[in-house]
Amino acid sequence: MKTPSALQAKIRHRGEAVAAGPRRLYPCYFDGIGTSRLTAAVVERALSDPGTARNWNTLRRMAELTAPA
Protein backbone atom coordinates (compact mmCIF):
# COMPACT_ATOMS: atom_id res chain seq x y z
CA MET A 1 0.00 0.00 0.00
CA LYS A 2 1.24 3.46 -0.86
CA THR A 3 1.14 6.27 1.66
CA PRO A 4 -1.73 8.77 1.91
CA SER A 5 0.70 11.48 0.83
CA ALA A 6 0.59 9.84 -2.61
CA LEU A 7 -3.13 10.45 -2.64
CA GLN A 8 -2.81 14.00 -1.31
CA ALA A 9 -0.42 14.75 -4.17
CA LYS A 10 -3.13 13.77 -6.65
CA ILE A 11 -5.68 16.14 -5.13
CA ARG A 12 -5.68 19.27 -7.18
CA HIS A 13 -8.85 20.82 -5.83
CA ARG A 14 -8.32 23.14 -2.87
CA GLY A 15 -11.59 22.07 -1.31
CA GLU A 16 -10.35 18.57 -0.48
CA ALA A 17 -7.80 17.10 1.89
CA VAL A 18 -7.02 13.71 3.39
CA ALA A 19 -5.57 12.65 6.72
CA ALA A 20 -4.36 9.20 7.67
CA GLY A 21 -5.27 7.17 10.70
CA PRO A 22 -4.43 3.58 11.61
CA ARG A 23 -5.75 1.62 8.63
CA ARG A 24 -8.05 4.54 7.86
CA LEU A 25 -8.19 7.52 5.62
CA TYR A 26 -10.18 10.59 6.57
CA PRO A 27 -11.16 12.74 3.59
CA CYS A 28 -12.48 16.23 4.09
CA TYR A 29 -14.69 17.74 1.42
CA PHE A 30 -14.75 21.43 2.35
CA ASP A 31 -17.03 22.31 -0.56
CA GLY A 32 -19.21 19.18 -0.25
CA ILE A 33 -18.88 15.70 -1.68
CA GLY A 34 -21.40 16.24 -4.49
CA THR A 35 -18.93 17.77 -6.94
CA SER A 36 -15.81 16.04 -5.69
CA ARG A 37 -13.54 14.10 -7.99
CA LEU A 38 -12.01 12.30 -5.03
CA THR A 39 -13.92 9.08 -5.65
CA ALA A 40 -13.35 5.60 -4.26
CA ALA A 41 -11.74 4.60 -7.57
CA VAL A 42 -9.27 7.51 -7.36
CA VAL A 43 -8.37 6.58 -3.78
CA GLU A 44 -7.91 2.90 -4.63
CA ARG A 45 -5.68 3.67 -7.61
CA ALA A 46 -3.57 6.17 -5.66
CA LEU A 47 -3.05 3.83 -2.71
CA SER A 48 -2.95 0.55 -4.65
CA ASP A 49 -5.33 -0.87 -2.09
CA PRO A 50 -9.10 -1.49 -2.17
CA GLY A 51 -11.29 0.20 0.38
CA THR A 52 -14.78 1.13 1.37
CA ALA A 53 -16.38 4.38 2.44
CA ARG A 54 -19.06 5.23 4.94
CA ASN A 55 -20.86 8.47 5.63
CA TRP A 56 -20.21 9.69 9.17
CA ASN A 57 -23.94 10.05 9.89
CA THR A 58 -24.44 6.45 8.78
CA LEU A 59 -21.71 5.27 11.14
CA ARG A 60 -23.22 7.18 14.04
CA ARG A 61 -26.63 5.64 13.34
CA MET A 62 -25.14 2.14 13.10
CA ALA A 63 -23.42 2.68 16.47
CA GLU A 64 -26.74 3.76 17.99
CA LEU A 65 -28.52 0.70 16.62
CA THR A 66 -25.90 -1.71 17.94
CA ALA A 67 -25.33 -0.08 21.33
CA PRO A 68 -26.37 -2.11 24.38
CA ALA A 69 -29.76 -1.09 25.72
N, C-alpha and C positions, 0 to 999 in steps of 0.2 A: 504494500500500500504506500502510495506517495503521501507526502505531508500536506496538511491543509494550506500551507503557504503556496503550494502549486496551484491550488484552486483559487486562492485569493489573487494570484497573479493573472488569472484568466478573467477576473471580474473587471470589466471596464466601466461599468455604470457606477456612479458615485453613490447611488442610493442603496447599495448592497454591501454587505461585509459578512465575513464568516469568522467564527472563533472555534477553537478545538477544545474538546473535553475528552475524558477517558472514553475511547471508543465511540465518541459522539462528535457531531459537528453542529454548531449552532449558527444558522444563517439569520441575518437581520435584514429585513426588507423595509428600509426607511420610507420608501414611497409606495409600499403595498406590494403584495405578491402578484396581483392581477396582471401587471405588465412586465414582470420580471423575466429575464432570460436565463436566470439561474435555476434551471430545471433539474430534476433528478438525473436525467441523462447526462447533462453537463457535469454534474458532481461526480457521477460514476466514472465518466471518461477521465476527468482530471485526477481522480484519486486511484484509478485502476482497481476499484473495489465496489461491489454492489452495495446498495443500501436501501433504506426505506425512510419515509418521512411521515410525521404526524403533526397535526395542528395542535398547538398548545392547549387550546380550549377542549379539544377532543381528549387529550391526555388527562386534563383535570377532571373531566366528566367520567372517564374510565376509572380514575382513582376513587372518585366518589362512589361509583357503583360497586367497586370491589372492596371498599373499606369495611372493616368489621362493624357490625351494628352496635 
